Structures are given as structure tokens and as C-alpha cells.
Amino acid sequence: MALISYRRHRFPPVVIQHAVWLYLRFTLSYRDVEELLAERGLDISYESVRSWVLKFGPAIARGLRRCRPRPSDRWHLDEMVVRIAGKRMYLWRAVDHEGEVLEILVQRRRDRSAAVRLMRKLLRKQGFAPTRVTTDKLRSYGAAFRHLGLSCHHEQGRRGKQSGGEFASSGAPARAQDATLQISGIGATLFERSCRCPQYLQPPAPSRLPVDASDLPIRGGGAMAQRDQRGMTTVRAPVF
């Protein structure tokens, strides 16, 4: 696997990776990432964040896919009706028993050929056949398994306690814990980097919005704003 080169960039790789991770992991805009980095003392424009995401985002994603562990051999397949541009389509989805999404495929039909296409794409992508597959009562799944020659255990019917509902939620605490560890690790790395390379850090800019007591709303028509201990002037609300 080729290493990602961060040459000819002003900021160190850990800062660039953290900015890309913030934008891709959370529902933030480029300006939101700029403000979050400014809170840590990093003077980075949102245009720099945008260029980093476009340049390093796909390469980082490919590296993470290669490092992902092998998914479970117990799969759950289902499909649902969606409308795309006013047309009725079927969204086929495959997940493992831990809730990890294996494949998502949009097709026009809900028959054997569509199920065969989903399974072929799954087998080609994962590289191994499952030992147990849980589906609904759609007969297209069984026909597709027989067509492909799969001898795995096939469970049909509603999802019970040992099926997708429990499995989909079972991975949530583990993933939340992993996310917490990643956040704490990135924070420690940035702090260590700031101690060794203080030239990359700048004091946070002061607020450009001065607060005036006359601009604050006063509740109550005859109420009077009391003078506090910091020496703010008394403001009387107008009476209409």
C-alpha cells in the first residue's frame, strides 16, 4: 500500500488528518471545521479544509478499507421500496450480524435476477461465502441461492431475538467506545504536537461582536435593568 505524501503542506499530517476526519465523520460544513480548529488555536481557512478533503479523503478511505477486519459469516438480507426521481425502485441491503453494512444495491426489480446480482456482488467483494443467511419470506432469495449453488443455512421469516434487530444494535456500544478512543487519541496527539511545534499554534482570535447592555432584550414593560457589580449602566425599558 502506497503511503500518503503530505509534502509541501504548511501543517503537519496529524492536523490535516484531523480536519479531514472531522468533515467526513460528522455532519459539519467546511466553515464549521474551520471554527472547531480555531477553538484549538489553529488558523486554517475553510478553503484549505476543502482542498484537503478532496485530495486526501479518497486515499484515507481506501487505506481504512484495507485495514478493516473480515466481516462476520452470518449475513442478513432485506429490501425496501424507495422512489428515485418519481420512479419505484428497490433498495437491497446486506449486513452482518454485528450490523456492519456489507453492500447496498438499488435495482428496478424484486425477483430472482435481482437477488442473484446482489449475491454475486457480495461474494465478489467479500471473497467468502456465508455460513448462515437470514432473509424475509421473499422466494427470490432461495431461488438465487440454488442458482449460485450456495449450501449455507437459510433462515426465513420475521427477525427474532437472534436476528437483525439485536445484531444491528449490538455493535453500537462497541462502535461508540471506539469513537471515544479515537477522539481522545487525536486530542492527545494534537496536544503533544502543539508542545513540540508551537509555531503551528496561534492564540484564539478575540470575539468581533461587542456586547452592549443596550442591545440586550428586557422583559416586562415597566421593568428596570439593575446595575451589576461590573459597572454596567442602568437601562430603562421604554413604556408604550
Secondary structure, 3 states (H helix, E strand, C coil): CCCCCCCCCCCCHHHHHHHHHHHHHCCCCHHHHHHHHHHCCCCCCHHHHHHHHHHHHHHHHHHHHHHCCCCCCEEEEEEEEEEECCEEEEEEEEEECCCCEEEEEEECCCCHHHHHHHHHHHHHHHCCCCCEEEECCCHHHHHHHHHHCCCCEEEECCCCCCCHHHHHHHHHHHHHHHHHHHHHHHHHHHHHHHHHCHHHCCCCCCCCCCCCHHHCCCCCCCCECCCCCCCCCCCECCCC
